[in-house]
Amino acid sequence: MYLLYGALSFMPLCLGVWIGYVYNIWIGIAFFLFLTLVSGVVSSKMRMSSIPLAQREMDYSTMAIVKWYLSRSVCW
């Protein structure tokens, strides 16, 4: 659960900083923004596939979405 949460939340920042350090700061910023967008799309897809329709109108944090997703798709 924490690994998936960390990947969704902190991987865009880590990769953006690393690419900005290795290549160019502007390329790092561009990758950070792109990966943040991709992370949001993945989180949204996880939310739509795991949270029941009657409870989708509530706001959920990323950790809550990860918990719902893992409980619905991995745990029995």
C-alpha angles and dihedrals in degrees: 000000000000092000093055091044091050092048092052095043108034107022094082090053095045094047092044092052092045094048090044091053097044101039119008135326093235093051088049092052091048092050091047092054093044094048091047088056091048090048090053092050092049091048090050092050090049090050094050094047098047112029115079117247094246092058101042095094091070120089114247130191121231091257091053091050090051091049092050092046095049094044092051100040107027107027121063 
